[in-house]
Structure formats: structure tokens, C-alpha cells
């Protein structure tokens, strides 16, 4: 993917990796729109970062995704990159019945959300120069974290969907890249922003920007490779056990 001259919509970019990536891409010479559910937060980010544009979107609501997609493509008909960044991660105990509400919300946000974006934006991306759809999975798609079972499973689903989507969208001229983060110092989980075991956000973003021009399938920073290839290395069970004790 070229790193400048794009018009990029990042759904789920009001904090963490999403916002950081939006700012890096804007600095690199792209037109960048961010999406999120809270209009007041979007307005604040736009005021603090001149040049960043914003569109309110709730990726758990099909009608709202359709509305937002129409607004994005009307305001920015040159749109050629969509990033499905929205996602939530919650701790769960599958031995208790009360986990199901959390699990359903994670599935709706982490799996159906990106699929709604695919449905809403594919036609507008088709045939555009540099057209790209970026999905966001996780190292936990390949080496799950015991304490967040549904999150890990949703990210495994995103990896599988990305593989199929890449082939199905090829005839439309749309590339599919899968961003596979390790644990990064963000507020995704309580205490993660300051956790020593998580990768510093700036370090992660710098490496991602270096990898974007040469990545054809998966964007893999060095810190995520042990998780991504744990089955091949024979360290899968050992890493699963180690992740079970993080906190």
C-alpha cells in the first residue's frame, strides 16, 4: 500500500492505535477521516488536530453504517482506503452464565462491525487507484489469551475472513491487508496502557508505517511474530500458558 496520496477512512479511531495511526497517516500526506460513536469526542479531536476530518459511526448498527458510508463517499468521493479498526476486548469466565452478554457484544463489534463496513464500502472502493481494505486482527488470533476467549476467537475469525475477502475482492481491484497487533500500550484493557509487557504505542506505529509499503497480506511487527507463528515454532502451548498469567 502506498503511504501517501490516499483518502482514508478509519472506523474506530478516537483513541489508541486507531487515532495514532490516523495522525501518522495524515503526517505522511494522506487525507484522513476518523469515525467513532461519540460526536463530542470526534469534535474535540478535529479541533486539536487540524486537517483531520470526522464522521460519526456506530459499527454495531447496520443502518448507521449505511448512513455514515453515504456521508463519507459524498464528502470524499476519492476515498480509496477503509480501515476497520473498531473493536472491544473484555475479560470473561466461560464457566459462569453471565459471560454471554459480553461475548455477544464482542462478536457484534469485532466481527459483524467489519463485515458491515465491507458491505457498505466495497462498491465505492472498487476500481480506485490503490484501493485497500485494512482489517485488524491480533496476535491472539493465533495464540489465544485464556482470560479473553471471545475476543481471541473474534480475531481468529477476522484472520479467516481476511483470507477469503482478499481473494473475493481481487477482481474488483481492492487489496486486503490484515494488521496484526501484539499487545500495545493502549486502554483496550484495564492497566494495559502502562503494562511493561505491552509494546509502546509510538514504537508500534513507527514500525507499522515502515511495513505498510511492502506488506501484501499481513502487517506484522517483530513483537507479534512469536504469537503469529507459535504453532510453527512449537511454542503455542507454552505461550498460551504464559498469556493466561498476564495481568
SULSULRA-V336152 format. One record per helix or strand of 3 or more residues. SS is the DSSP state (~ for helix, > for strand). FROM is the first residue (numbers start at 1). LEN is the number of residues. Records with the same first field share a line. If there is no record, write none. Layout:
BEGIN
SS: FROM-LEN + FROM-LEN
END
This chain:
BEGIN
>: 7-5 + 31-6 + 53-4 + 81-4 + 132-5 + 175-5
~: 16-12 + 39-10 + 62-14 + 99-27 + 139-3 + 146-23 + 170-3 + 192-3 + 201-12 + 222-7 + 230-4 + 236-9
END
